[in-house]
Amino acid sequence: MPKTAIYPGSFDPVTKGHLDIIERGLKLFDNIIVTVMLNPGKNTLFTVDERKDLLSESLKAFENVEVDSSMELLVDYADRRKADAILRGMRAVSDFEYEFQMALMNRKLNRDVQTVFLMTGLRWIFTSSSIIKEAAKFGGNVEDMVPPCVNERLKEKFGFAAE
């Protein structure tokens, strides 16, 4: 039977670090559903539809990857989508405590859905959506950290797009 993983996140915006996790995750899973998880308490730069569009554009070269969004509890969403696992990326030790707590809670809520952690590639260890947005906000060059479509949209959002 094909194995499916949910790769959840805010993806505000998607980075090359995210793409690295997806590419490597496809070596472990037959299908990955990249899911924009909606968190009403979080202020985002891009709307859900914009994030989904940016993900779809960034992932068009990947086979067996679907882009979706959800406001459900993650384990309920994974169960509904018949996923075998939740795929999570970790950049540093600082991510571990939060991710470990989330994995334990998800396991308590649904023992059938496993959490699989992948360490981010060394090249992307200091890359985060927040840091990228902060640099782009002040005109910093982030083109080597995000897909081209994201770089262009960041420039547009912050008023640095070419005329």
ChimeraX commands (.cxc) that place a marker at each C-alpha (Angstrom):
marker #1 position 0.00,0.00,0.00 radius 0.5
marker #1 position 1.26,3.49,-0.79 radius 0.5
marker #1 position 2.42,5.50,2.20 radius 0.5
marker #1 position 1.22,9.07,2.59 radius 0.5
marker #1 position 2.57,11.81,4.85 radius 0.5
marker #1 position 1.10,15.15,5.78 radius 0.5
marker #1 position 3.67,17.95,5.83 radius 0.5
marker #1 position 1.93,20.71,7.82 radius 0.5
marker #1 position 3.04,24.27,8.34 radius 0.5
marker #1 position 2.17,27.90,7.90 radius 0.5
marker #1 position 4.49,28.22,4.87 radius 0.5
marker #1 position 4.44,32.01,5.15 radius 0.5
marker #1 position 6.30,31.85,2.81 radius 0.5
marker #1 position 7.59,28.52,1.56 radius 0.5
marker #1 position 11.41,28.36,1.65 radius 0.5
marker #1 position 14.02,26.19,0.00 radius 0.5
marker #1 position 14.40,24.53,3.40 radius 0.5
marker #1 position 10.77,23.39,3.14 radius 0.5
marker #1 position 11.42,22.10,-0.39 radius 0.5
marker #1 position 14.43,20.17,0.89 radius 0.5
marker #1 position 12.27,18.39,3.49 radius 0.5
marker #1 position 9.64,17.58,0.84 radius 0.5
marker #1 position 12.20,16.23,-1.62 radius 0.5
marker #1 position 13.80,14.05,1.03 radius 0.5
marker #1 position 10.40,13.04,2.40 radius 0.5
marker #1 position 9.48,11.66,-1.03 radius 0.5
marker #1 position 12.27,9.12,-0.57 radius 0.5
marker #1 position 10.38,7.79,2.47 radius 0.5
marker #1 position 6.76,8.26,1.39 radius 0.5
marker #1 position 4.92,7.64,-1.86 radius 0.5
marker #1 position 2.80,10.78,-1.47 radius 0.5
marker #1 position 3.07,13.97,0.53 radius 0.5
marker #1 position 0.20,16.33,1.23 radius 0.5
marker #1 position 1.71,19.74,1.95 radius 0.5
marker #1 position -0.91,21.39,4.14 radius 0.5
marker #1 position -1.17,25.04,5.03 radius 0.5
marker #1 position -2.44,24.85,8.60 radius 0.5
marker #1 position -4.54,27.84,9.56 radius 0.5
marker #1 position -3.77,29.47,12.87 radius 0.5
marker #1 position -6.17,32.36,13.54 radius 0.5
marker #1 position -3.84,33.70,16.23 radius 0.5
marker #1 position -0.94,34.13,13.82 radius 0.5
marker #1 position -0.43,37.25,11.72 radius 0.5
marker #1 position 0.63,36.18,8.25 radius 0.5
marker #1 position 2.03,38.13,5.32 radius 0.5
marker #1 position 0.35,35.99,2.68 radius 0.5
marker #1 position -3.27,34.83,2.60 radius 0.5
marker #1 position -4.02,31.11,2.64 radius 0.5
marker #1 position -4.79,31.17,-1.09 radius 0.5
marker #1 position -1.54,33.04,-1.82 radius 0.5
marker #1 position 0.45,30.50,0.22 radius 0.5
marker #1 position -1.25,27.61,-1.57 radius 0.5
marker #1 position -0.53,29.23,-4.95 radius 0.5
marker #1 position 3.13,29.81,-4.03 radius 0.5
marker #1 position 3.44,26.22,-2.83 radius 0.5
marker #1 position 1.81,24.85,-5.99 radius 0.5
marker #1 position 4.13,26.91,-8.20 radius 0.5
marker #1 position 7.19,25.93,-6.13 radius 0.5
marker #1 position 6.28,22.23,-6.13 radius 0.5
marker #1 position 5.24,21.77,-9.76 radius 0.5
marker #1 position 8.40,19.73,-10.49 radius 0.5
marker #1 position 7.62,17.26,-7.71 radius 0.5
marker #1 position 5.47,14.26,-8.47 radius 0.5
marker #1 position 3.11,12.83,-5.86 radius 0.5
marker #1 position 2.80,16.09,-3.94 radius 0.5
marker #1 position -0.55,17.72,-3.24 radius 0.5
marker #1 position -1.16,21.16,-1.73 radius 0.5
marker #1 position -4.07,21.65,0.64 radius 0.5
marker #1 position -5.12,23.71,3.65 radius 0.5
marker #1 position -6.93,22.89,6.87 radius 0.5
marker #1 position -8.27,24.40,10.07 radius 0.5
marker #1 position -8.80,20.97,11.63 radius 0.5
marker #1 position -6.85,19.42,14.42 radius 0.5
marker #1 position -3.83,17.96,12.63 radius 0.5
marker #1 position -4.42,14.35,13.67 radius 0.5
marker #1 position -8.08,14.57,12.60 radius 0.5
marker #1 position -6.99,15.96,9.24 radius 0.5
marker #1 position -4.37,13.22,8.87 radius 0.5
marker #1 position -6.97,10.58,9.75 radius 0.5
marker #1 position -9.49,12.02,7.27 radius 0.5
marker #1 position -6.83,12.10,4.54 radius 0.5
marker #1 position -5.79,8.51,5.44 radius 0.5
marker #1 position -2.20,9.58,6.05 radius 0.5
marker #1 position 0.29,7.25,7.66 radius 0.5
marker #1 position 2.49,9.94,9.13 radius 0.5
marker #1 position 3.06,13.58,9.90 radius 0.5
marker #1 position 6.32,14.82,8.41 radius 0.5
marker #1 position 8.15,17.52,10.36 radius 0.5
marker #1 position 11.43,19.27,9.71 radius 0.5
marker #1 position 13.76,20.37,12.47 radius 0.5
marker #1 position 16.48,22.96,12.04 radius 0.5
marker #1 position 18.14,22.99,15.44 radius 0.5
marker #1 position 17.94,21.78,19.00 radius 0.5
marker #1 position 15.70,24.77,19.74 radius 0.5
marker #1 position 12.97,23.17,17.56 radius 0.5
marker #1 position 13.19,19.85,19.38 radius 0.5
marker #1 position 11.27,20.60,22.58 radius 0.5
marker #1 position 8.25,22.11,20.82 radius 0.5
marker #1 position 8.18,19.44,18.10 radius 0.5
marker #1 position 8.58,16.65,20.65 radius 0.5
marker #1 position 5.66,17.98,22.71 radius 0.5
marker #1 position 3.49,18.27,19.61 radius 0.5
marker #1 position 4.39,14.74,18.50 radius 0.5
marker #1 position 3.52,13.34,21.94 radius 0.5
marker #1 position 0.18,15.16,21.98 radius 0.5
marker #1 position -0.64,13.98,18.46 radius 0.5
marker #1 position 0.28,10.43,19.47 radius 0.5
marker #1 position -2.00,10.67,22.51 radius 0.5
marker #1 position -4.87,11.92,20.33 radius 0.5
marker #1 position -4.36,9.33,17.58 radius 0.5
marker #1 position -1.98,6.41,18.05 radius 0.5
marker #1 position -2.33,5.38,14.40 radius 0.5
marker #1 position -0.61,8.48,13.02 radius 0.5
marker #1 position 3.16,8.54,13.46 radius 0.5
marker #1 position 5.38,11.63,13.43 radius 0.5
marker #1 position 8.56,11.44,11.36 radius 0.5
marker #1 position 11.26,14.06,11.90 radius 0.5
marker #1 position 13.81,15.01,9.28 radius 0.5
marker #1 position 16.71,17.25,10.13 radius 0.5
marker #1 position 16.95,20.07,7.65 radius 0.5
marker #1 position 19.87,20.09,5.27 radius 0.5
marker #1 position 22.89,21.93,6.68 radius 0.5
marker #1 position 22.57,24.56,3.96 radius 0.5
marker #1 position 19.12,25.56,5.28 radius 0.5
marker #1 position 19.71,25.30,9.03 radius 0.5
marker #1 position 19.45,29.06,9.61 radius 0.5
marker #1 position 16.61,29.61,7.15 radius 0.5
marker #1 position 13.18,30.38,8.51 radius 0.5
marker #1 position 10.15,32.08,7.00 radius 0.5
marker #1 position 10.26,34.73,9.74 radius 0.5
marker #1 position 13.87,35.66,9.15 radius 0.5
marker #1 position 13.35,35.70,5.39 radius 0.5
marker #1 position 10.34,38.03,5.73 radius 0.5
marker #1 position 12.31,40.33,8.03 radius 0.5
marker #1 position 15.20,40.60,5.56 radius 0.5
marker #1 position 12.88,41.04,2.55 radius 0.5
marker #1 position 10.93,43.76,4.39 radius 0.5
marker #1 position 14.05,45.93,4.34 radius 0.5
marker #1 position 15.05,45.06,0.77 radius 0.5
marker #1 position 17.47,42.26,1.64 radius 0.5
marker #1 position 18.35,39.80,-1.10 radius 0.5
marker #1 position 16.72,36.46,-0.18 radius 0.5
marker #1 position 16.63,34.92,-3.67 radius 0.5
marker #1 position 18.92,32.03,-2.75 radius 0.5
marker #1 position 16.65,31.02,0.17 radius 0.5
marker #1 position 13.24,30.95,-1.53 radius 0.5
marker #1 position 11.81,29.74,-4.84 radius 0.5
marker #1 position 11.81,32.43,-7.58 radius 0.5
marker #1 position 8.02,32.96,-7.40 radius 0.5
marker #1 position 8.28,33.62,-3.66 radius 0.5
marker #1 position 11.15,36.04,-4.14 radius 0.5
marker #1 position 9.08,38.05,-6.62 radius 0.5
marker #1 position 6.00,38.08,-4.38 radius 0.5
marker #1 position 8.08,39.22,-1.39 radius 0.5
marker #1 position 9.44,42.10,-3.46 radius 0.5
marker #1 position 5.88,43.01,-4.49 radius 0.5
marker #1 position 4.56,42.83,-0.92 radius 0.5
marker #1 position 7.31,45.06,0.41 radius 0.5
marker #1 position 7.42,47.49,-2.52 radius 0.5
marker #1 position 10.74,46.41,-4.06 radius 0.5
marker #1 position 9.37,44.93,-7.29 radius 0.5
marker #1 position 11.01,46.02,-10.54 radius 0.5
marker #1 position 8.98,48.62,-12.38 radius 0.5
marker link #1:1,2 radius 0.2
marker link #1:2,3 radius 0.2
marker link #1:3,4 radius 0.2
marker link #1:4,5 radius 0.2
marker link #1:5,6 radius 0.2
marker link #1:6,7 radius 0.2
marker link #1:7,8 radius 0.2
marker link #1:8,9 radius 0.2
marker link #1:9,10 radius 0.2
marker link #1:10,11 radius 0.2
marker link #1:11,12 radius 0.2
marker link #1:12,13 radius 0.2
marker link #1:13,14 radius 0.2
marker link #1:14,15 radius 0.2
marker link #1:15,16 radius 0.2
marker link #1:16,17 radius 0.2
marker link #1:17,18 radius 0.2
marker link #1:18,19 radius 0.2
marker link #1:19,20 radius 0.2
marker link #1:20,21 radius 0.2
marker link #1:21,22 radius 0.2
marker link #1:22,23 radius 0.2
marker link #1:23,24 radius 0.2
marker link #1:24,25 radius 0.2
marker link #1:25,26 radius 0.2
marker link #1:26,27 radius 0.2
marker link #1:27,28 radius 0.2
marker link #1:28,29 radius 0.2
marker link #1:29,30 radius 0.2
marker link #1:30,31 radius 0.2
marker link #1:31,32 radius 0.2
marker link #1:32,33 radius 0.2
marker link #1:33,34 radius 0.2
marker link #1:34,35 radius 0.2
marker link #1:35,36 radius 0.2
marker link #1:36,37 radius 0.2
marker link #1:37,38 radius 0.2
marker link #1:38,39 radius 0.2
marker link #1:39,40 radius 0.2
marker link #1:40,41 radius 0.2
marker link #1:41,42 radius 0.2
marker link #1:42,43 radius 0.2
marker link #1:43,44 radius 0.2
marker link #1:44,45 radius 0.2
marker link #1:45,46 radius 0.2
marker link #1:46,47 radius 0.2
marker link #1:47,48 radius 0.2
marker link #1:48,49 radius 0.2
marker link #1:49,50 radius 0.2
marker link #1:50,51 radius 0.2
marker link #1:51,52 radius 0.2
marker link #1:52,53 radius 0.2
marker link #1:53,54 radius 0.2
marker link #1:54,55 radius 0.2
marker link #1:55,56 radius 0.2
marker link #1:56,57 radius 0.2
marker link #1:57,58 radius 0.2
marker link #1:58,59 radius 0.2
marker link #1:59,60 radius 0.2
marker link #1:60,61 radius 0.2
marker link #1:61,62 radius 0.2
marker link #1:62,63 radius 0.2
marker link #1:63,64 radius 0.2
marker link #1:64,65 radius 0.2
marker link #1:65,66 radius 0.2
marker link #1:66,67 radius 0.2
marker link #1:67,68 radius 0.2
marker link #1:68,69 radius 0.2
marker link #1:69,70 radius 0.2
marker link #1:70,71 radius 0.2
marker link #1:71,72 radius 0.2
marker link #1:72,73 radius 0.2
marker link #1:73,74 radius 0.2
marker link #1:74,75 radius 0.2
marker link #1:75,76 radius 0.2
marker link #1:76,77 radius 0.2
marker link #1:77,78 radius 0.2
marker link #1:78,79 radius 0.2
marker link #1:79,80 radius 0.2
marker link #1:80,81 radius 0.2
marker link #1:81,82 radius 0.2
marker link #1:82,83 radius 0.2
marker link #1:83,84 radius 0.2
marker link #1:84,85 radius 0.2
marker link #1:85,86 radius 0.2
marker link #1:86,87 radius 0.2
marker link #1:87,88 radius 0.2
marker link #1:88,89 radius 0.2
marker link #1:89,90 radius 0.2
marker link #1:90,91 radius 0.2
marker link #1:91,92 radius 0.2
marker link #1:92,93 radius 0.2
marker link #1:93,94 radius 0.2
marker link #1:94,95 radius 0.2
marker link #1:95,96 radius 0.2
marker link #1:96,97 radius 0.2
marker link #1:97,98 radius 0.2
marker link #1:98,99 radius 0.2
marker link #1:99,100 radius 0.2
marker link #1:100,101 radius 0.2
marker link #1:101,102 radius 0.2
marker link #1:102,103 radius 0.2
marker link #1:103,104 radius 0.2
marker link #1:104,105 radius 0.2
marker link #1:105,106 radius 0.2
marker link #1:106,107 radius 0.2
marker link #1:107,108 radius 0.2
marker link #1:108,109 radius 0.2
marker link #1:109,110 radius 0.2
marker link #1:110,111 radius 0.2
marker link #1:111,112 radius 0.2
marker link #1:112,113 radius 0.2
marker link #1:113,114 radius 0.2
marker link #1:114,115 radius 0.2
marker link #1:115,116 radius 0.2
marker link #1:116,117 radius 0.2
marker link #1:117,118 radius 0.2
marker link #1:118,119 radius 0.2
marker link #1:119,120 radius 0.2
marker link #1:120,121 radius 0.2
marker link #1:121,122 radius 0.2
marker link #1:122,123 radius 0.2
marker link #1:123,124 radius 0.2
marker link #1:124,125 radius 0.2
marker link #1:125,126 radius 0.2
marker link #1:126,127 radius 0.2
marker link #1:127,128 radius 0.2
marker link #1:128,129 radius 0.2
marker link #1:129,130 radius 0.2
marker link #1:130,131 radius 0.2
marker link #1:131,132 radius 0.2
marker link #1:132,133 radius 0.2
marker link #1:133,134 radius 0.2
marker link #1:134,135 radius 0.2
marker link #1:135,136 radius 0.2
marker link #1:136,137 radius 0.2
marker link #1:137,138 radius 0.2
marker link #1:138,139 radius 0.2
marker link #1:139,140 radius 0.2
marker link #1:140,141 radius 0.2
marker link #1:141,142 radius 0.2
marker link #1:142,143 radius 0.2
marker link #1:143,144 radius 0.2
marker link #1:144,145 radius 0.2
marker link #1:145,146 radius 0.2
marker link #1:146,147 radius 0.2
marker link #1:147,148 radius 0.2
marker link #1:148,149 radius 0.2
marker link #1:149,150 radius 0.2
marker link #1:150,151 radius 0.2
marker link #1:151,152 radius 0.2
marker link #1:152,153 radius 0.2
marker link #1:153,154 radius 0.2
marker link #1:154,155 radius 0.2
marker link #1:155,156 radius 0.2
marker link #1:156,157 radius 0.2
marker link #1:157,158 radius 0.2
marker link #1:158,159 radius 0.2
marker link #1:159,160 radius 0.2
marker link #1:160,161 radius 0.2
marker link #1:161,162 radius 0.2
marker link #1:162,163 radius 0.2
view
